[in-house]
Amino acid sequence: ILREVEGLVKGGWKDITLLGQNVNSYGSGDSEKPDFPELLKQCCAFEGDYWVHFMTSHPKDADEALFEVIAAQKHAAKHLHLPVQSGSDEILRRMNRRYDTQTYLKKLEAMRRIYPDIALTSDIIVGFPGETEEDFQKTLALVKTVGYDSLFMFIYSPRSNTTAAAFEEQISQDVKVERFERLLALQEEISERKHKALIGKKLRVLTEQFEQKHRKWSGKDSGVTRVLFAGDENENLRGKFLDVEIISAGRHWITGRRIYI
């Protein structure tokens, strides 16, 4: 892994992602491998201008050692994707997630204590078999409490040969869609508030492409914030890190002014 990351850095790649189903379980139980926090630290030790992201994490292996590496390492993206799936302990039990909401929230509190400006994202499944309106309200409450920067939201659909597919308490599609829409509306409200809080601040942005629709360049910070800023379409900005001052914000985009040094 380290050789591959080093090769990517030397090859000029700017955004590198360590990908695994439970990526932060890497090295667990294998004395010949570093644990994941140490692996991430080593991946961030190469000279160059780049970010290292990772996903997807499992709450059971997310600990303060990992959070310290994210905060301390220059090349570690200031982003933690930590799936919760539901805000109801009963639904988490039925999902066999092996943690409860209080355990999950304490981990996020520790992350924010170590690095207050961390970008937090998560996965949530709506309409898991047996989910009551009370269970769903607990999910909404958790989302409000955390204030995620972004969510990956999914409507539950049965998969053959899974335990959940055999549960009797399947939720109707209409109810699942209605709950999904309520969750989406809440997250969009939170995202807009967080975006507007960035107005006047400076972000380091990795430029990705020129957006013909907006006639502006677009890019992202090391978290999940998408940024538009004015610039010459013919200037070769793709793949470059730029400083951008945020001047306006909405639910899905923020707009900035390039800072020339």
Contacts in CASP RR format, 6 or more apart in sequence:
PFRMAT RR
TARGET T0000
AUTHOR 0000-0000-0000
METHOD contacts of the structure
MODEL  1
ILREVEGLVKGGWKDITLLGQNVNSYGSGDSEKPDFPELLKQCCAFEGDY
WVHFMTSHPKDADEALFEVIAAQKHAAKHLHLPVQSGSDEILRRMNRRYD
TQTYLKKLEAMRRIYPDIALTSDIIVGFPGETEEDFQKTLALVKTVGYDS
LFMFIYSPRSNTTAAAFEEQISQDVKVERFERLLALQEEISERKHKALIG
KKLRVLTEQFEQKHRKWSGKDSGVTRVLFAGDENENLRGKFLDVEIISAG
RHWITGRRIYI
1 18 0 8 1.000
1 39 0 8 1.000
1 43 0 8 1.000
2 39 0 8 1.000
2 42 0 8 1.000
2 43 0 8 1.000
5 16 0 8 1.000
5 43 0 8 1.000
5 46 0 8 1.000
5 52 0 8 1.000
6 46 0 8 1.000
8 16 0 8 1.000
8 50 0 8 1.000
9 16 0 8 1.000
9 46 0 8 1.000
9 47 0 8 1.000
9 48 0 8 1.000
9 50 0 8 1.000
10 46 0 8 1.000
12 50 0 8 1.000
13 50 0 8 1.000
14 49 0 8 1.000
14 50 0 8 1.000
14 51 0 8 1.000
14 206 0 8 1.000
14 239 0 8 1.000
14 241 0 8 1.000
15 50 0 8 1.000
15 51 0 8 1.000
15 53 0 8 1.000
15 206 0 8 1.000
16 43 0 8 1.000
16 50 0 8 1.000
16 51 0 8 1.000
16 52 0 8 1.000
16 53 0 8 1.000
17 52 0 8 1.000
17 53 0 8 1.000
17 54 0 8 1.000
17 55 0 8 1.000
18 39 0 8 1.000
18 40 0 8 1.000
18 43 0 8 1.000
18 52 0 8 1.000
18 53 0 8 1.000
18 54 0 8 1.000
18 55 0 8 1.000
19 54 0 8 1.000
19 55 0 8 1.000
19 56 0 8 1.000
20 55 0 8 1.000
20 56 0 8 1.000
21 56 0 8 1.000
22 56 0 8 1.000
22 57 0 8 1.000
22 58 0 8 1.000
22 61 0 8 1.000
23 36 0 8 1.000
23 54 0 8 1.000
23 55 0 8 1.000
23 56 0 8 1.000
23 57 0 8 1.000
24 36 0 8 1.000
24 54 0 8 1.000
24 57 0 8 1.000
24 58 0 8 1.000
24 61 0 8 1.000
24 62 0 8 1.000
24 66 0 8 1.000
25 36 0 8 1.000
25 58 0 8 1.000
25 61 0 8 1.000
26 33 0 8 1.000
26 35 0 8 1.000
26 36 0 8 1.000
26 39 0 8 1.000
27 33 0 8 1.000
27 34 0 8 1.000
27 35 0 8 1.000
27 36 0 8 1.000
27 39 0 8 1.000
28 35 0 8 1.000
28 61 0 8 1.000
33 39 0 8 1.000
34 42 0 8 1.000
35 65 0 8 1.000
36 54 0 8 1.000
36 61 0 8 1.000
36 66 0 8 1.000
37 63 0 8 1.000
37 65 0 8 1.000
37 66 0 8 1.000
37 68 0 8 1.000
37 69 0 8 1.000
40 52 0 8 1.000
40 54 0 8 1.000
40 66 0 8 1.000
40 69 0 8 1.000
40 70 0 8 1.000
40 73 0 8 1.000
40 76 0 8 1.000
41 69 0 8 1.000
41 73 0 8 1.000
43 52 0 8 1.000
43 75 0 8 1.000
44 52 0 8 1.000
44 69 0 8 1.000
44 73 0 8 1.000
44 74 0 8 1.000
44 75 0 8 1.000
44 76 0 8 1.000
46 75 0 8 1.000
48 75 0 8 1.000
49 241 0 8 1.000
50 75 0 8 1.000
51 75 0 8 1.000
51 76 0 8 1.000
51 77 0 8 1.000
51 206 0 8 1.000
51 222 0 8 1.000
52 73 0 8 1.000
52 75 0 8 1.000
52 76 0 8 1.000
52 77 0 8 1.000
53 77 0 8 1.000
53 79 0 8 1.000
53 222 0 8 1.000
55 81 0 8 1.000
56 81 0 8 1.000
56 83 0 8 1.000
56 123 0 8 1.000
57 80 0 8 1.000
57 81 0 8 1.000
57 82 0 8 1.000
57 83 0 8 1.000
58 83 0 8 1.000
59 82 0 8 1.000
59 83 0 8 1.000
59 84 0 8 1.000
59 97 0 8 1.000
59 99 0 8 1.000
59 103 0 8 1.000
59 104 0 8 1.000
59 107 0 8 1.000
60 98 0 8 1.000
60 99 0 8 1.000
62 80 0 8 1.000
62 82 0 8 1.000
62 107 0 8 1.000
62 111 0 8 1.000
63 107 0 8 1.000
64 110 0 8 1.000
64 114 0 8 1.000
67 80 0 8 1.000
67 110 0 8 1.000
67 111 0 8 1.000
67 114 0 8 1.000
67 115 0 8 1.000
68 114 0 8 1.000
69 76 0 8 1.000
70 76 0 8 1.000
70 77 0 8 1.000
70 78 0 8 1.000
70 80 0 8 1.000
70 111 0 8 1.000
70 114 0 8 1.000
70 115 0 8 1.000
70 118 0 8 1.000
71 78 0 8 1.000
71 114 0 8 1.000
71 115 0 8 1.000
71 118 0 8 1.000
77 222 0 8 1.000
77 223 0 8 1.000
78 115 0 8 1.000
78 117 0 8 1.000
78 118 0 8 1.000
78 119 0 8 1.000
78 222 0 8 1.000
78 223 0 8 1.000
79 118 0 8 1.000
79 119 0 8 1.000
79 120 0 8 1.000
79 121 0 8 1.000
79 222 0 8 1.000
79 223 0 8 1.000
79 224 0 8 1.000
80 108 0 8 1.000
80 111 0 8 1.000
80 118 0 8 1.000
80 119 0 8 1.000
80 120 0 8 1.000
80 121 0 8 1.000
81 121 0 8 1.000
81 122 0 8 1.000
81 123 0 8 1.000
82 104 0 8 1.000
82 107 0 8 1.000
82 108 0 8 1.000
82 120 0 8 1.000
82 121 0 8 1.000
82 122 0 8 1.000
83 122 0 8 1.000
83 123 0 8 1.000
83 124 0 8 1.000
84 101 0 8 1.000
84 104 0 8 1.000
84 122 0 8 1.000
84 123 0 8 1.000
84 124 0 8 1.000
84 142 0 8 1.000
85 91 0 8 1.000
85 92 0 8 1.000
85 95 0 8 1.000
85 97 0 8 1.000
85 123 0 8 1.000
85 124 0 8 1.000
85 125 0 8 1.000
85 128 0 8 1.000
86 92 0 8 1.000
86 95 0 8 1.000
86 97 0 8 1.000
86 124 0 8 1.000
86 125 0 8 1.000
86 128 0 8 1.000
86 131 0 8 1.000
86 135 0 8 1.000
86 138 0 8 1.000
86 139 0 8 1.000
87 101 0 8 1.000
87 135 0 8 1.000
87 138 0 8 1.000
87 139 0 8 1.000
87 141 0 8 1.000
87 142 0 8 1.000
88 101 0 8 1.000
88 131 0 8 1.000
88 134 0 8 1.000
88 135 0 8 1.000
88 136 0 8 1.000
88 138 0 8 1.000
88 139 0 8 1.000
89 100 0 8 1.000
89 101 0 8 1.000
89 138 0 8 1.000
90 135 0 8 1.000
91 128 0 8 1.000
91 130 0 8 1.000
91 131 0 8 1.000
91 135 0 8 1.000
92 99 0 8 1.000
92 100 0 8 1.000
92 101 0 8 1.000
94 128 0 8 1.000
94 129 0 8 1.000
94 130 0 8 1.000
94 164 0 8 1.000
94 167 0 8 1.000
95 125 0 8 1.000
95 128 0 8 1.000
95 164 0 8 1.000
96 163 0 8 1.000
101 138 0 8 1.000
101 142 0 8 1.000
105 142 0 8 1.000
105 145 0 8 1.000
105 146 0 8 1.000
108 120 0 8 1.000
108 146 0 8 1.000
111 118 0 8 1.000
111 120 0 8 1.000
112 118 0 8 1.000
112 120 0 8 1.000
119 149 0 8 1.000
119 150 0 8 1.000
119 221 0 8 1.000
119 222 0 8 1.000
119 223 0 8 1.000
119 224 0 8 1.000
119 225 0 8 1.000
120 146 0 8 1.000
120 147 0 8 1.000
120 148 0 8 1.000
120 149 0 8 1.000
121 148 0 8 1.000
121 149 0 8 1.000
121 150 0 8 1.000
121 151 0 8 1.000
121 152 0 8 1.000
121 224 0 8 1.000
122 146 0 8 1.000
122 148 0 8 1.000
122 151 0 8 1.000
122 152 0 8 1.000
123 151 0 8 1.000
123 152 0 8 1.000
123 153 0 8 1.000
123 154 0 8 1.000
124 139 0 8 1.000
124 143 0 8 1.000
124 151 0 8 1.000
124 152 0 8 1.000
124 153 0 8 1.000
124 154 0 8 1.000
124 183 0 8 1.000
125 154 0 8 1.000
125 155 0 8 1.000
125 156 0 8 1.000
126 136 0 8 1.000
126 139 0 8 1.000
126 153 0 8 1.000
126 154 0 8 1.000
126 155 0 8 1.000
126 156 0 8 1.000
126 176 0 8 1.000
126 179 0 8 1.000
126 180 0 8 1.000
126 183 0 8 1.000
127 136 0 8 1.000
127 155 0 8 1.000
127 156 0 8 1.000
127 171 0 8 1.000
127 175 0 8 1.000
127 176 0 8 1.000
127 179 0 8 1.000
128 156 0 8 1.000
128 164 0 8 1.000
128 171 0 8 1.000
129 156 0 8 1.000
129 164 0 8 1.000
129 167 0 8 1.000
129 168 0 8 1.000
129 169 0 8 1.000
129 170 0 8 1.000
129 171 0 8 1.000
130 167 0 8 1.000
130 169 0 8 1.000
130 170 0 8 1.000
130 171 0 8 1.000
131 156 0 8 1.000
131 171 0 8 1.000
131 179 0 8 1.000
136 179 0 8 1.000
136 182 0 8 1.000
139 183 0 8 1.000
140 182 0 8 1.000
140 183 0 8 1.000
140 186 0 8 1.000
143 151 0 8 1.000
143 183 0 8 1.000
143 186 0 8 1.000
143 187 0 8 1.000
143 190 0 8 1.000
144 186 0 8 1.000
144 190 0 8 1.000
147 190 0 8 1.000
147 194 0 8 1.000
148 187 0 8 1.000
148 190 0 8 1.000
149 191 0 8 1.000
149 194 0 8 1.000
149 223 0 8 1.000
149 224 0 8 1.000
149 225 0 8 1.000
150 187 0 8 1.000
150 191 0 8 1.000
150 224 0 8 1.000
151 183 0 8 1.000
151 187 0 8 1.000
153 180 0 8 1.000
153 183 0 8 1.000
153 184 0 8 1.000
153 187 0 8 1.000
155 176 0 8 1.000
155 177 0 8 1.000
155 180 0 8 1.000
156 164 0 8 1.000
156 171 0 8 1.000
156 176 0 8 1.000
158 164 0 8 1.000
158 165 0 8 1.000
158 170 0 8 1.000
159 165 0 8 1.000
188 251 0 8 1.000
191 251 0 8 1.000
191 252 0 8 1.000
192 249 0 8 1.000
192 250 0 8 1.000
192 251 0 8 1.000
195 225 0 8 1.000
195 249 0 8 1.000
195 250 0 8 1.000
195 251 0 8 1.000
195 253 0 8 1.000
195 254 0 8 1.000
196 249 0 8 1.000
196 250 0 8 1.000
198 225 0 8 1.000
198 246 0 8 1.000
198 249 0 8 1.000
198 254 0 8 1.000
199 246 0 8 1.000
199 247 0 8 1.000
199 248 0 8 1.000
199 249 0 8 1.000
199 254 0 8 1.000
200 245 0 8 1.000
200 246 0 8 1.000
200 247 0 8 1.000
201 245 0 8 1.000
201 246 0 8 1.000
202 243 0 8 1.000
202 244 0 8 1.000
202 245 0 8 1.000
202 246 0 8 1.000
202 259 0 8 1.000
203 221 0 8 1.000
203 225 0 8 1.000
203 227 0 8 1.000
203 243 0 8 1.000
203 244 0 8 1.000
203 246 0 8 1.000
204 221 0 8 1.000
204 222 0 8 1.000
204 241 0 8 1.000
204 242 0 8 1.000
204 243 0 8 1.000
204 244 0 8 1.000
205 219 0 8 1.000
205 220 0 8 1.000
205 221 0 8 1.000
205 227 0 8 1.000
205 229 0 8 1.000
205 241 0 8 1.000
205 242 0 8 1.000
205 243 0 8 1.000
205 244 0 8 1.000
206 219 0 8 1.000
206 220 0 8 1.000
206 221 0 8 1.000
206 222 0 8 1.000
206 239 0 8 1.000
206 240 0 8 1.000
206 241 0 8 1.000
207 217 0 8 1.000
207 218 0 8 1.000
207 219 0 8 1.000
207 237 0 8 1.000
207 238 0 8 1.000
207 239 0 8 1.000
207 240 0 8 1.000
207 241 0 8 1.000
207 242 0 8 1.000
208 218 0 8 1.000
208 219 0 8 1.000
208 220 0 8 1.000
208 238 0 8 1.000
208 239 0 8 1.000
209 217 0 8 1.000
209 218 0 8 1.000
209 219 0 8 1.000
209 238 0 8 1.000
210 216 0 8 1.000
210 217 0 8 1.000
210 218 0 8 1.000
210 233 0 8 1.000
210 237 0 8 1.000
211 217 0 8 1.000
211 218 0 8 1.000
211 228 0 8 1.000
214 228 0 8 1.000
215 233 0 8 1.000
216 228 0 8 1.000
216 229 0 8 1.000
216 230 0 8 1.000
216 231 0 8 1.000
216 255 0 8 1.000
217 228 0 8 1.000
217 229 0 8 1.000
217 230 0 8 1.000
217 231 0 8 1.000
217 237 0 8 1.000
218 226 0 8 1.000
218 227 0 8 1.000
218 228 0 8 1.000
218 229 0 8 1.000
219 226 0 8 1.000
219 227 0 8 1.000
219 228 0 8 1.000
220 226 0 8 1.000
220 227 0 8 1.000
221 227 0 8 1.000
225 254 0 8 1.000
226 252 0 8 1.000
226 253 0 8 1.000
226 254 0 8 1.000
227 244 0 8 1.000
227 246 0 8 1.000
227 253 0 8 1.000
227 254 0 8 1.000
227 255 0 8 1.000
227 256 0 8 1.000
228 253 0 8 1.000
228 254 0 8 1.000
228 255 0 8 1.000
228 256 0 8 1.000
229 242 0 8 1.000
229 244 0 8 1.000
229 255 0 8 1.000
229 256 0 8 1.000
229 257 0 8 1.000
229 258 0 8 1.000
230 257 0 8 1.000
230 258 0 8 1.000
231 237 0 8 1.000
231 258 0 8 1.000
242 258 0 8 1.000
242 259 0 8 1.000
243 258 0 8 1.000
243 259 0 8 1.000
243 261 0 8 1.000
244 256 0 8 1.000
244 257 0 8 1.000
244 258 0 8 1.000
244 259 0 8 1.000
245 256 0 8 1.000
245 257 0 8 1.000
245 259 0 8 1.000
246 254 0 8 1.000
246 255 0 8 1.000
246 256 0 8 1.000
247 255 0 8 1.000
247 256 0 8 1.000
247 257 0 8 1.000
248 254 0 8 1.000
248 255 0 8 1.000
248 256 0 8 1.000
249 255 0 8 1.000
END
